[in-house]
Amino acid sequence: MSLLEVTGLTHSFGENYLFKNADFTLNKGEHIGIVGQNGAGKSTFIKICTEQLIPDSGRIVWQPNTKIGYLDQYAQIEKSVAMREFLQSAFSGLYEIENRMNELYCQSADGDMAKLSTAARYQEELERKEFYLIDTKIEQVATGLGLTVVGLDRPIEQMSGGQRAKVILAKLLLEKPDILLLDEPTNFLDKEHVTWLAEYLSSLPNAFLVVSHDY
């Protein structure tokens, strides 16, 4: 099943054509890398796919309800929070379920079986979605990207621009969307962290599209 279909894509800057009547399909679970020199149109293609830029002509069609994860290393994030809290926000939906579950358990202290049953279903859902492994997952990704040496409890406002970019990447990896769109994800990464990222991405069952000037 295709997640993204690009047909007849044409885009230029002045007389310089980056794409001319190009077709492209990204299927579910497919892993694609686009490598090229700076100025070749890699980032422009990502911006077109994410509707940040309108092409001269062509159609960009996403499968309905596709969860897209786009790496914007310059995104504005809440700087007063600690890195750990920011990364935990990748699982905000699960934390909401936990809150509802705890409320129901408190409300069913008098033996309300209906509320107890609903709370139990919430707990089963949390276990199925590995909610109780969140801290372990955060530690694994943070370690892989070289962030644990910074300190998971350090406020983001105390980090360098490169460290913040890695934190944004870490959160995106933890969210595990249907498709990852990664524009130059190796920026600010040491060689060992690039190796870890490559292995991590290769193991993903979900689709991704990476554009980079590195092989």
C-alpha positions as a Markdown table, in Angstrom:
| # | Residue | x | y | z |
|---|---|---|---|---|
| 1 | Met | 0.0 | 0.0 | 0.0 |
| 2 | Ser | 1.4 | 3.4 | -1.0 |
| 3 | Leu | 1.6 | 6.0 | 1.8 |
| 4 | Leu | 2.8 | 8.8 | -0.6 |
| 5 | Glu | 2.3 | 9.2 | -4.4 |
| 6 | Val | 4.0 | 12.0 | -6.3 |
| 7 | Thr | 3.1 | 12.4 | -9.9 |
| 8 | Gly | 4.2 | 14.9 | -12.5 |
| 9 | Leu | 6.3 | 16.9 | -10.1 |
| 10 | Thr | 8.0 | 19.9 | -11.6 |
| 11 | His | 9.8 | 22.7 | -9.7 |
| 12 | Ser | 12.4 | 25.2 | -10.6 |
| 13 | Phe | 14.2 | 28.2 | -9.3 |
| 14 | Gly | 14.5 | 30.6 | -12.2 |
| 15 | Glu | 15.8 | 28.6 | -15.1 |
| 16 | Asn | 17.2 | 25.8 | -12.9 |
| 17 | Tyr | 14.9 | 22.8 | -12.8 |
| 18 | Leu | 15.2 | 20.7 | -9.7 |
| 19 | Phe | 12.5 | 18.3 | -10.8 |
| 20 | Lys | 10.8 | 17.9 | -14.2 |
| 21 | Asn | 7.7 | 15.7 | -14.5 |
| 22 | Ala | 9.0 | 13.4 | -11.8 |
| 23 | Asp | 7.0 | 10.5 | -10.3 |
| 24 | Phe | 7.7 | 9.0 | -6.9 |
| 25 | Thr | 5.9 | 6.4 | -4.7 |
| 26 | Leu | 6.7 | 5.5 | -1.1 |
| 27 | Asn | 5.1 | 2.3 | 0.1 |
| 28 | Lys | 4.2 | 1.2 | 3.6 |
| 29 | Gly | 7.3 | -0.1 | 5.4 |
| 30 | Glu | 9.7 | 1.1 | 2.6 |
| 31 | His | 13.1 | 2.6 | 3.5 |
| 32 | Ile | 14.4 | 5.1 | 1.0 |
| 33 | Gly | 17.5 | 7.4 | 1.1 |
| 34 | Ile | 18.1 | 10.3 | -1.3 |
| 35 | Val | 21.8 | 11.4 | -1.5 |
| 36 | Gly | 23.0 | 14.5 | -3.3 |
| 37 | Gln | 25.1 | 17.5 | -3.1 |
| 38 | Asn | 23.9 | 20.7 | -1.4 |
| 39 | Gly | 21.6 | 22.6 | -3.7 |
| 40 | Ala | 20.4 | 19.5 | -5.6 |
| 41 | Gly | 16.9 | 19.9 | -4.3 |
| 42 | Lys | 16.8 | 17.3 | -1.5 |
| 43 | Ser | 15.4 | 19.7 | 1.2 |
| 44 | Thr | 13.1 | 21.3 | -1.4 |
| 45 | Phe | 11.6 | 17.9 | -2.1 |
| 46 | Ile | 10.9 | 17.3 | 1.6 |
| 47 | Lys | 9.3 | 20.7 | 1.9 |
| 48 | Ile | 7.0 | 20.0 | -1.1 |
| 49 | Cys | 6.0 | 16.6 | 0.5 |
| 50 | Thr | 5.2 | 18.3 | 3.8 |
| 51 | Glu | 3.3 | 21.1 | 2.0 |
| 52 | Gln | 5.7 | 23.8 | 3.2 |
| 53 | Leu | 6.3 | 24.6 | -0.4 |
| 54 | Ile | 4.0 | 24.6 | -3.4 |
| 55 | Pro | 5.5 | 23.0 | -6.6 |
| 56 | Asp | 5.2 | 24.6 | -10.0 |
| 57 | Ser | 3.1 | 21.6 | -11.0 |
| 58 | Gly | 2.3 | 18.1 | -10.0 |
| 59 | Arg | 0.3 | 16.2 | -7.4 |
| 60 | Ile | 1.3 | 15.1 | -3.9 |
| 61 | Val | -1.1 | 12.6 | -2.4 |
| 62 | Trp | -0.8 | 11.1 | 1.1 |
| 63 | Gln | -2.8 | 8.1 | 2.2 |
| 64 | Pro | -5.6 | 9.4 | 4.5 |
| 65 | Asn | -4.8 | 9.2 | 8.3 |
| 66 | Thr | -1.1 | 8.6 | 7.7 |
| 67 | Lys | 0.9 | 9.8 | 10.7 |
| 68 | Ile | 3.8 | 11.8 | 9.4 |
| 69 | Gly | 6.9 | 12.5 | 11.4 |
| 70 | Tyr | 9.0 | 15.4 | 10.0 |
| 71 | Leu | 12.4 | 16.3 | 11.3 |
| 72 | Asp | 12.6 | 20.1 | 11.7 |
| 73 | Gln | 15.9 | 20.7 | 13.5 |
| 74 | Tyr | 15.0 | 24.4 | 13.8 |
| 75 | Ala | 11.5 | 23.9 | 15.3 |
| 76 | Gln | 10.7 | 26.0 | 18.3 |
| 77 | Ile | 10.4 | 23.9 | 21.5 |
| 78 | Glu | 9.6 | 24.7 | 25.1 |
| 79 | Lys | 13.1 | 25.5 | 26.5 |
| 80 | Ser | 12.2 | 25.6 | 30.2 |
| 81 | Val | 11.4 | 21.9 | 30.4 |
| 82 | Ala | 14.0 | 19.2 | 31.0 |
| 83 | Met | 15.1 | 16.9 | 28.2 |
| 84 | Arg | 13.4 | 13.9 | 29.9 |
| 85 | Glu | 10.0 | 15.7 | 30.1 |
| 86 | Phe | 10.3 | 16.8 | 26.5 |
| 87 | Leu | 11.0 | 13.2 | 25.4 |
| 88 | Gln | 8.2 | 11.8 | 27.5 |
| 89 | Ser | 5.8 | 14.1 | 25.5 |
| 90 | Ala | 6.3 | 11.6 | 22.6 |
| 91 | Phe | 4.0 | 9.3 | 24.6 |
| 92 | Ser | 1.5 | 12.0 | 25.7 |
| 93 | Gly | -1.5 | 9.8 | 24.5 |
| 94 | Leu | -0.4 | 7.0 | 26.8 |
| 95 | Tyr | 0.0 | 9.3 | 29.8 |
| 96 | Glu | -3.5 | 10.5 | 29.2 |
| 97 | Ile | -4.8 | 6.9 | 29.3 |
| 98 | Glu | -2.9 | 6.3 | 32.5 |
| 99 | Asn | -4.5 | 9.4 | 34.1 |
| 100 | Arg | -8.0 | 8.1 | 33.1 |
| 101 | Met | -7.2 | 4.7 | 34.5 |
| 102 | Asn | -6.0 | 6.1 | 37.8 |
| 103 | Glu | -9.1 | 8.2 | 38.1 |
| 104 | Leu | -11.4 | 5.2 | 37.5 |
| 105 | Tyr | -9.5 | 3.1 | 40.1 |
| 106 | Cys | -10.0 | 5.9 | 42.6 |
| 107 | Gln | -13.7 | 6.3 | 41.7 |
| 108 | Ser | -14.3 | 2.5 | 42.0 |
| 109 | Ala | -13.0 | 2.3 | 45.5 |
| 110 | Asp | -16.6 | 1.5 | 46.6 |
| 111 | Gly | -16.6 | -1.6 | 44.3 |
| 112 | Asp | -18.1 | -0.1 | 41.1 |
| 113 | Met | -17.5 | -3.0 | 38.8 |
| 114 | Ala | -18.2 | -1.1 | 35.6 |
| 115 | Lys | -15.5 | 1.4 | 36.4 |
| 116 | Leu | -13.1 | -1.3 | 37.5 |
| 117 | Ser | -13.6 | -3.1 | 34.3 |
| 118 | Thr | -12.9 | 0.0 | 32.2 |
| 119 | Ala | -9.8 | 0.8 | 34.2 |
| 120 | Ala | -8.6 | -2.8 | 33.7 |
| 121 | Arg | -9.0 | -2.4 | 29.9 |
| 122 | Tyr | -7.0 | 0.8 | 30.1 |
| 123 | Gln | -4.3 | -1.1 | 32.0 |
| 124 | Glu | -4.2 | -3.8 | 29.4 |
| 125 | Glu | -3.9 | -1.2 | 26.6 |
| 126 | Leu | -1.0 | 0.4 | 28.4 |
| 127 | Glu | 0.8 | -2.9 | 28.8 |
| 128 | Arg | 0.2 | -3.8 | 25.2 |
| 129 | Lys | 1.7 | -0.5 | 24.0 |
| 130 | Glu | 4.7 | -0.9 | 26.4 |
| 131 | Phe | 3.8 | 2.1 | 28.5 |
| 132 | Tyr | 5.9 | 0.7 | 31.4 |
| 133 | Leu | 9.0 | 0.6 | 29.2 |
| 134 | Ile | 8.9 | 4.3 | 28.3 |
| 135 | Asp | 11.8 | 5.2 | 30.6 |
| 136 | Thr | 13.9 | 2.4 | 29.1 |
| 137 | Lys | 13.1 | 3.5 | 25.5 |
| 138 | Ile | 14.0 | 7.1 | 26.3 |
| 139 | Glu | 17.3 | 5.9 | 27.8 |
| 140 | Gln | 18.1 | 3.8 | 24.7 |
| 141 | Val | 17.5 | 6.5 | 22.2 |
| 142 | Ala | 19.2 | 9.2 | 24.3 |
| 143 | Thr | 22.2 | 7.0 | 24.6 |
| 144 | Gly | 22.3 | 6.2 | 21.0 |
| 145 | Leu | 22.3 | 9.8 | 20.0 |
| 146 | Gly | 24.9 | 10.8 | 22.6 |
| 147 | Leu | 22.4 | 12.7 | 24.8 |
| 148 | Thr | 22.8 | 11.0 | 28.2 |
| 149 | Val | 26.2 | 12.7 | 28.7 |
| 150 | Val | 24.3 | 16.0 | 28.6 |
| 151 | Gly | 21.9 | 14.8 | 31.3 |
| 152 | Leu | 18.3 | 13.8 | 30.9 |
| 153 | Asp | 17.2 | 16.2 | 33.6 |
| 154 | Arg | 19.0 | 19.2 | 32.2 |
| 155 | Pro | 16.7 | 22.0 | 31.0 |
| 156 | Ile | 16.7 | 22.4 | 27.2 |
| 157 | Glu | 17.4 | 26.1 | 27.5 |
| 158 | Gln | 20.9 | 25.2 | 28.8 |
| 159 | Met | 21.8 | 23.1 | 25.7 |
| 160 | Ser | 23.6 | 24.1 | 22.6 |
| 161 | Gly | 21.8 | 24.4 | 19.2 |
| 162 | Gly | 23.3 | 21.0 | 18.1 |
| 163 | Gln | 22.1 | 19.3 | 21.3 |
| 164 | Arg | 18.6 | 20.7 | 20.9 |
| 165 | Ala | 18.5 | 19.4 | 17.3 |
| 166 | Lys | 19.4 | 15.9 | 18.6 |
| 167 | Val | 16.7 | 16.1 | 21.2 |
| 168 | Ile | 14.1 | 16.9 | 18.5 |
| 169 | Leu | 15.4 | 13.9 | 16.5 |
| 170 | Ala | 15.2 | 11.7 | 19.6 |
| 171 | Lys | 11.5 | 12.7 | 20.3 |
| 172 | Leu | 10.6 | 12.0 | 16.6 |
| 173 | Leu | 12.2 | 8.5 | 16.8 |
| 174 | Leu | 10.3 | 7.7 | 20.0 |
| 175 | Glu | 7.0 | 8.7 | 18.4 |
| 176 | Lys | 7.4 | 6.1 | 15.7 |
| 177 | Pro | 5.0 | 7.6 | 13.1 |
| 178 | Asp | 3.8 | 5.7 | 10.0 |
| 179 | Ile | 6.6 | 7.5 | 8.1 |
| 180 | Leu | 9.6 | 9.5 | 9.1 |
| 181 | Leu | 10.8 | 12.3 | 6.8 |
| 182 | Leu | 14.4 | 13.1 | 7.9 |
| 183 | Asp | 16.2 | 16.1 | 6.3 |
| 184 | Glu | 19.9 | 15.8 | 7.0 |
| 185 | Pro | 19.5 | 13.8 | 10.3 |
| 186 | Thr | 23.3 | 13.3 | 10.7 |
| 187 | Asn | 23.9 | 17.0 | 11.3 |
| 188 | Phe | 25.5 | 17.3 | 14.8 |
| 189 | Leu | 26.0 | 13.6 | 15.1 |
| 190 | Asp | 29.4 | 12.0 | 15.7 |
| 191 | Lys | 30.4 | 8.9 | 13.7 |
| 192 | Glu | 29.3 | 6.4 | 16.4 |
| 193 | His | 25.9 | 8.1 | 16.7 |
| 194 | Val | 25.5 | 8.1 | 12.9 |
| 195 | Thr | 26.2 | 4.3 | 13.0 |
| 196 | Trp | 23.6 | 3.8 | 15.8 |
| 197 | Leu | 21.0 | 5.9 | 13.9 |
| 198 | Ala | 21.5 | 3.9 | 10.7 |
| 199 | Glu | 21.1 | 0.6 | 12.6 |
| 200 | Tyr | 18.0 | 1.9 | 14.4 |
| 201 | Leu | 16.3 | 3.1 | 11.2 |
| 202 | Ser | 17.1 | -0.2 | 9.4 |
| 203 | Ser | 15.3 | -2.1 | 12.1 |
| 204 | Leu | 12.1 | 0.0 | 11.9 |
| 205 | Pro | 9.0 | -1.7 | 10.5 |
| 206 | Asn | 7.6 | 1.7 | 9.5 |
| 207 | Ala | 8.6 | 3.7 | 6.4 |
| 208 | Phe | 11.1 | 6.4 | 6.2 |
| 209 | Leu | 12.6 | 8.8 | 3.7 |
| 210 | Val | 16.1 | 10.2 | 4.5 |
| 211 | Val | 17.8 | 13.0 | 2.5 |
| 212 | Ser | 21.4 | 13.6 | 3.1 |
| 213 | His | 24.7 | 14.8 | 1.5 |
| 214 | Asp | 26.4 | 11.8 | 3.3 |
| 215 | Tyr | 26.5 | 8.2 | 2.0 |
